[in-house]
Amino acid sequence: MPSLPRIRRTRVRDTAVAVAAPPAPPAELAAAGLTWIHLDSPSLERAQELAERFGWHPLDVEDVMSKRQRPKVDDYADEGYLFGVLHFPVYDRAIQRLNAAELDVFVGPDYLVTLPTVELLPVTRLFQRCQDDERFREQLFSKGSGRLLYEVLDDLFDYCFPILDKIGHKLDSLEDDVFEGRSEEVVRDISNVKQEIISYRKIIKPERTTLRLLERHVERFLPEELELYFDDVVDAAERIWDILDNYKEVVEALEDTNESVISHRQNDVLRVLTVFSVVLLPLTLITGFFGMNVRFPGFDTVWAFWTIAAVMFVALAGLLAFFRLKRWL
């Protein structure tokens, strides 16, 4: 009986199956009856968990997950919490432009939740300080969620001023470049600075109204002696807007000045070329007249050549003297 061929069984090798890691849990601190939860770029799962824990409206979860939300303040008096969306400038090194980073804030009587779309260094540093320094955390948290929100916003607006200083330094450098004869080279630099100012203004302009609303609604989470603290945040936003308004006028003036310098330089070039054309015109006329193939008095003589050369020299000197007298040269 013929033997049947054996069926070869291939051994299944142990392969590592890539399992998606669960989203990182939000960082949480608690002291003096107050809880602060901070999470960068929250996932939908984490946002829904927090909404179930604190009783947030489902529309707020949609706003948290949305990437194009305008600054606003929603006061849920019946539910006992306040929801706010704020924007802050962040420099994107990949495209070398200013972008708006969104910060979603939930304020309750005994909690504060901060959910930025990207990492905001001032918030991260303040959270880390509260985590490392227990005494500071107890002291800050004991003043309520409104005061903690003020500290977060105050650090964020303080972080905005160094960006303004960099823009101001660029404007000073551009002013020096314009008057040092590098007008053509700074056209792109002026355009980039102008774009940064426009982007910054787009971030801060709606923020001013939102901060006034936030100041009015957050009072119920602040003790009476701390109600004036949010005036400082509003004043900081107004100072930033005033500086940006000033920078806008400066960059527009620099752009006009740069165009005037370029136009003046082009006019100088055209003036020199025009003078050369006018000076060569009579010389060309003389050489063309005596260059005709006809005989004239003194034709084919040496003294005629020197006479024509002397007439050309006198005409050249006379024209140059006339232009010099008119201050065209």
C-alpha positions as CSV (number, residue, x, y, z in Angstrom):
1,M,0.0,0.0,0.0
2,P,1.5,3.3,-1.0
3,S,2.2,5.6,1.8
4,L,0.3,8.9,1.9
5,P,2.2,12.1,1.8
6,R,2.5,13.8,5.1
7,I,0.8,17.1,5.7
8,R,3.3,19.6,6.8
9,R,2.1,21.8,9.6
10,T,3.7,25.1,9.8
11,R,4.4,26.3,13.3
12,V,2.7,29.5,14.2
13,R,5.3,31.9,15.5
14,D,4.5,34.0,18.4
15,T,3.8,37.5,17.0
16,A,3.5,40.6,19.2
17,V,0.0,42.0,18.6
18,A,0.1,45.8,18.8
19,V,-2.6,46.8,21.2
20,A,-3.6,50.4,21.3
21,A,-2.7,51.9,24.7
22,P,-5.6,53.3,26.6
23,P,-5.7,57.1,26.8
24,A,-3.8,58.6,29.7
25,P,-5.9,59.3,32.8
26,P,-6.3,62.9,33.7
27,A,-3.9,64.3,36.4
28,E,-5.8,65.1,39.5
29,L,-5.0,67.1,42.7
30,A,-7.1,67.6,45.7
31,A,-6.7,69.8,48.8
32,A,-9.0,71.8,51.1
33,G,-12.1,70.3,49.6
34,L,-11.2,71.4,46.1
35,T,-10.2,69.2,43.1
36,W,-8.2,70.3,40.1
37,I,-8.1,68.0,37.1
38,H,-5.8,68.8,34.2
39,L,-5.6,66.8,30.9
40,D,-3.9,67.8,27.6
41,S,-5.8,66.9,24.4
42,P,-8.5,64.9,26.1
43,S,-10.0,61.9,24.2
44,L,-13.8,61.5,23.8
45,E,-13.7,58.6,26.3
46,R,-12.1,60.7,29.0
47,A,-14.3,63.7,28.3
48,Q,-17.4,61.5,28.7
49,E,-16.1,60.0,31.9
50,L,-15.6,63.5,33.4
51,A,-19.0,64.6,32.1
52,E,-20.7,61.7,33.9
53,R,-18.7,62.3,37.0
54,F,-19.5,66.1,37.3
55,G,-22.8,66.1,35.5
56,W,-21.9,68.3,32.5
57,H,-24.2,68.9,29.5
58,P,-23.5,66.7,26.4
59,L,-23.1,69.8,24.3
60,D,-20.2,70.8,26.4
61,V,-18.5,67.5,25.6
62,E,-19.0,68.3,21.9
63,D,-17.4,71.7,22.4
64,V,-14.4,70.1,24.1
65,M,-13.9,67.8,21.2
66,S,-14.4,70.5,18.6
67,K,-11.3,72.1,17.3
68,R,-12.9,75.3,16.0
69,Q,-14.8,76.6,18.9
70,R,-15.0,80.4,19.5
71,P,-14.2,81.9,22.9
72,K,-17.4,81.8,25.0
73,V,-18.8,81.4,28.5
74,D,-21.8,79.3,29.3
75,D,-23.2,79.6,32.8
76,Y,-25.2,76.5,34.0
77,A,-26.7,78.0,37.2
78,D,-29.0,75.1,37.8
79,E,-26.3,72.5,37.4
80,G,-23.9,74.6,39.5
81,Y,-21.0,74.9,37.1
82,L,-19.5,77.3,34.6
83,F,-18.1,76.3,31.2
84,G,-15.6,78.6,29.3
85,V,-13.6,78.4,26.1
86,L,-10.6,80.6,25.8
87,H,-7.8,81.0,23.2
88,F,-4.1,81.7,23.8
89,P,-1.3,82.2,21.3
90,V,1.2,79.4,20.8
91,Y,4.1,79.5,18.4
92,D,4.1,76.6,15.9
93,R,7.7,75.9,15.0
94,A,6.7,73.6,12.1
95,I,5.1,76.4,10.1
96,Q,6.7,79.2,12.0
97,R,3.4,81.0,12.7
98,L,1.3,81.8,15.7
99,N,-1.7,79.5,16.3
100,A,-4.6,79.7,18.7
101,A,-4.4,77.1,21.5
102,E,-7.8,76.4,23.0
103,L,-8.4,76.0,26.7
104,D,-11.6,74.5,27.9
105,V,-12.4,75.3,31.5
106,F,-15.1,73.8,33.8
107,V,-15.5,75.6,37.1
108,G,-17.7,74.2,39.9
109,P,-18.0,75.0,43.6
110,D,-15.5,72.3,44.6
111,Y,-13.6,71.6,41.4
112,L,-11.7,73.0,38.4
113,V,-11.1,71.1,35.2
114,T,-8.7,72.4,32.6
115,L,-8.6,70.7,29.2
116,P,-6.3,72.4,26.7
117,T,-6.1,71.2,23.1
118,V,-2.3,71.4,23.2
119,E,0.1,71.7,26.1
120,L,0.1,75.1,27.6
121,L,3.4,75.5,29.6
122,P,2.1,78.0,32.2
123,V,-0.8,75.6,33.2
124,T,1.5,72.6,33.2
125,R,4.1,74.4,35.4
126,L,1.4,75.6,37.8
127,F,-0.1,72.2,38.1
128,Q,3.4,70.7,38.7
129,R,4.2,73.3,41.3
130,C,0.9,72.5,43.2
131,Q,1.8,68.8,42.9
132,D,5.3,69.2,44.3
133,D,4.6,71.9,47.0
134,E,1.9,70.6,49.3
135,R,1.9,73.8,51.4
136,F,1.4,76.0,48.3
137,R,-1.4,73.7,47.1
138,E,-3.2,73.9,50.5
139,Q,-2.9,77.6,50.5
140,L,-4.1,78.1,46.9
141,F,-6.9,75.5,47.0
142,S,-8.3,76.9,50.2
143,K,-9.3,80.1,48.4
144,G,-11.8,78.3,46.1
145,S,-12.1,77.3,42.5
146,G,-12.5,80.9,41.3
147,R,-9.1,82.0,42.7
148,L,-7.5,78.9,41.3
149,L,-8.9,79.8,37.9
150,Y,-7.5,83.3,38.3
151,E,-4.0,81.9,38.9
152,V,-4.3,79.8,35.8
153,L,-5.4,82.7,33.6
154,D,-2.9,85.1,35.2
155,D,0.0,82.8,34.3
156,L,-1.3,82.4,30.8
157,F,-1.6,86.1,30.1
158,D,1.8,86.7,31.6
159,Y,3.1,84.1,29.1
160,C,1.6,86.3,26.3
161,F,3.8,89.3,26.9
162,P,7.2,87.6,26.0
163,I,5.6,86.8,22.6
164,L,4.8,90.5,22.2
165,D,8.4,91.4,23.2
166,K,9.7,89.2,20.4
167,I,7.4,90.9,17.9
168,G,8.6,94.3,19.1
169,H,12.2,93.2,18.7
170,K,11.5,92.1,15.2
171,L,10.0,95.5,14.4
172,D,13.0,97.3,15.7
173,S,15.3,95.1,13.6
174,L,13.2,95.7,10.5
175,E,13.4,99.5,11.1
176,D,17.2,99.3,11.1
177,D,17.2,97.1,8.0
178,V,15.0,99.5,6.1
179,F,17.3,102.5,6.6
180,E,20.5,100.5,6.2
181,G,19.8,99.9,2.5
182,R,18.3,96.4,2.7
183,S,14.8,97.4,1.6
184,E,14.3,94.6,-0.9
185,E,15.4,92.0,1.5
186,V,13.0,92.9,4.3
187,V,9.8,92.8,2.3
188,R,9.2,89.1,3.3
189,D,10.2,89.8,6.9
190,I,7.7,92.6,7.1
191,S,5.0,90.3,5.6
192,N,5.8,87.6,8.2
193,V,5.6,90.1,11.2
194,K,2.4,91.5,9.8
195,Q,1.0,88.0,9.6
196,E,2.0,87.4,13.3
197,I,0.3,90.6,14.4
198,I,-2.9,89.7,12.5
199,S,-3.0,86.2,14.0
200,Y,-2.4,87.6,17.5
201,R,-5.2,90.1,17.0
202,K,-7.6,87.4,15.8
203,I,-6.9,85.5,19.0
204,I,-7.2,88.4,21.5
205,K,-10.1,90.4,19.9
206,P,-12.9,87.9,20.9
207,E,-11.2,87.2,24.1
208,R,-11.8,90.6,25.5
209,T,-15.6,90.2,25.5
210,T,-15.3,86.7,26.8
211,L,-13.2,87.7,29.8
212,R,-15.7,90.4,30.8
213,L,-18.5,87.7,30.8
214,L,-16.3,85.4,32.7
215,E,-15.5,88.1,35.3
216,R,-19.3,88.6,35.8
217,H,-20.2,85.0,36.1
218,V,-17.3,83.7,38.1
219,E,-18.1,85.9,41.1
220,R,-20.2,83.3,42.7
221,F,-17.1,81.1,43.0
222,L,-15.0,83.8,44.6
223,P,-15.0,85.2,48.1
224,E,-16.0,88.8,48.4
225,E,-12.5,90.0,49.1
226,L,-11.2,88.4,45.9
227,E,-13.9,89.7,43.4
228,L,-11.5,92.3,42.1
229,Y,-8.9,89.8,41.0
230,F,-10.3,89.2,37.6
231,D,-10.1,92.9,36.8
232,D,-6.3,92.3,36.6
233,V,-6.9,89.6,33.9
234,V,-9.2,91.9,31.9
235,D,-6.6,94.7,32.2
236,A,-3.9,92.3,30.9
237,A,-6.0,91.5,27.9
238,E,-6.6,95.2,27.2
239,R,-2.9,95.9,27.5
240,I,-2.1,93.2,25.0
241,W,-4.7,94.6,22.6
242,D,-3.3,98.1,23.0
243,I,0.2,96.9,22.3
244,L,-1.0,94.9,19.2
245,D,-2.8,98.0,18.0
246,N,0.4,100.0,18.3
247,Y,2.4,97.2,16.6
248,K,-0.2,97.2,13.7
249,E,0.4,100.9,13.1
250,V,4.1,100.5,13.4
251,V,4.3,97.6,10.8
252,E,2.0,99.5,8.4
253,A,4.2,102.6,8.7
254,L,7.3,100.4,8.2
255,E,5.7,98.9,5.1
256,D,4.9,102.3,3.7
257,T,8.4,103.6,4.5
258,N,10.0,100.6,2.9
259,E,8.0,101.1,-0.3
260,S,8.9,104.7,-0.3
261,V,12.6,103.9,0.0
262,I,12.4,101.3,-2.8
263,S,10.5,103.8,-5.0
264,H,13.0,106.6,-4.2
265,R,15.9,104.3,-5.1
266,Q,14.3,103.3,-8.3
267,N,13.7,107.0,-9.1
268,D,17.4,107.6,-8.6
269,V,18.3,104.9,-11.0
270,L,15.9,106.1,-13.6
271,R,17.2,109.7,-13.2
272,V,20.8,108.6,-13.8
273,L,19.8,106.6,-16.8
274,T,17.8,109.5,-18.2
275,V,20.8,111.9,-17.7
276,F,23.0,109.4,-19.6
277,S,20.5,109.2,-22.4
278,V,20.1,112.9,-22.7
279,V,23.9,113.5,-22.6
280,L,24.5,110.9,-25.3
281,L,21.8,112.2,-27.6
282,P,23.6,115.3,-28.9
283,L,26.8,113.3,-29.2
284,T,25.0,110.7,-31.3
285,L,23.5,113.5,-33.4
286,I,26.9,115.0,-34.1
287,T,28.5,111.7,-35.0
288,G,25.5,110.8,-37.2
289,F,25.6,114.1,-39.0
290,F,29.3,114.0,-39.8
291,G,29.2,110.3,-40.4
292,M,27.1,110.7,-43.6
293,N,28.8,109.4,-46.8
294,V,29.1,112.9,-48.2
295,R,32.0,115.3,-48.5
296,F,32.0,118.3,-46.2
297,P,34.6,121.1,-45.6
298,G,37.7,119.5,-44.2
299,F,36.6,116.0,-45.2
300,D,39.4,113.4,-44.8
301,T,41.6,115.8,-42.8
302,V,43.1,115.5,-39.3
303,W,42.0,119.0,-38.1
304,A,38.4,118.2,-39.0
305,F,38.5,115.2,-36.7
306,W,39.9,117.2,-33.8
307,T,37.3,120.0,-34.4
308,I,34.4,117.5,-34.3
309,A,35.9,115.9,-31.1
310,A,36.2,119.4,-29.5
311,V,32.6,120.2,-30.4
312,M,31.4,116.9,-28.8
313,F,33.5,117.6,-25.7
314,V,32.1,121.1,-25.3
315,A,28.5,119.8,-25.8
316,L,29.2,117.1,-23.2
317,A,30.7,119.6,-20.7
318,G,27.9,122.1,-21.3
319,L,25.1,119.5,-20.6
320,L,26.8,118.2,-17.5
321,A,27.2,121.8,-16.2
322,F,23.6,122.5,-16.9
323,F,22.4,119.4,-15.1
324,R,24.7,120.2,-12.2
325,L,23.3,123.8,-12.1
326,K,19.7,122.4,-12.0
327,R,20.8,119.9,-9.3
328,W,19.7,116.9,-11.4
329,L,23.1,115.3,-10.7
